């Protein structure tokens, strides 16, 4: 029996790198805030729900084991039953890309 898809979840992500952890975190927050603001314009409970996902900041190490920089990621989750609304909202978000 074929069943029509009735719920879609899209994960939008972004990553930033730098030498200053506070600057990387600020860049991630700025990108996430802009994405949230855009996605929430068309949010409607059950049809398009918007929420944040993972937010991580971790060190990169050089060959000597010392911290050589920082990498961070942020995630925005769009979920609901209105497939067109979700895909359109994802397309309008400029600061993040479709994740896995």
N, C-alpha and C positions, 0 to 999 in steps of 0.2 A: 504494500500500500504506500503510495506516495503522499507525503505530508508537506503542506506548504509551510515555508519558514515563517515563523511569527514573532521572532525576537532576534534582533541584531545587536552585536556588541562590537564597536570599533575602538581600538587602542591607538591613540596618537602619542608619539614620543618625541623627545628632543634630547640632545646631549651637548655638553659644553666641556671644554678643557681649558686649563690655565695653571699658572703658578701660585695664585692666591686663592685659597679655598673660599674665602668670603666673597670674592669677586665671581667665582664660578657659581656659587649658591645664588647670588643676586641675579646673575644672568638667567639661571634656570627659573627663578621665581618670576622674573619679568616676562619670560616667554610663556610660562604657565598662566600667569594672570591675564595676559593678552588673549590666550586661547580660551580661557574660561569666560572672559567677557564676551567674546564673539559667539561661542557655543551657547551661552545662556540666553542670547537674544531670541532664539527659537525653541528653547526648552519648554516642554509641556509634560507634566507627570504622566508616566506610562507610555507616552509616545516618543519622547526624547528626554532621557534623564542624563544629566551631566555630573561627573564626579572626578576627583583626582585619583590617581593610582599611586604607583611607587614613585618615591623621590629619594634618590641616593647620591651620596658624594663620597668618593673613596680616593685614596692616594695612589699615585703611580710611583714605582721605585726604579732606580737606576741599577746598574750592575753591582754597585757596592752596597746595595740595600738601602740607600738613603732615598728619602722622598724627593722626587724630581718634578712633581706636578700633581695636579688634581683633575679627576674626571667625574662628571656628574650627569645624571639622567633624571628626567621627569616624565610623567605619564598622565594623560587625560583620557578618561573613558566616556564614550558616548554609547548609550544603550537604550533600546526601546522597541516599539512595535511599528513605528512609522519609518519604514526603510528610506523613503525619499528624503524625509526631513533630516535623518541622521547623516546620510551621504552628502547632502547639501551643506549641512553644518560643518562636516569634516572638510569639505572643499573650501570653505571660507576661512578656516583657521590657517594663518600664514606662518605662525611661529613653531609649528610642529608638523611631523610627517606621520604617515600611517605606519604603525609598528606591527610587530608579530603577534 
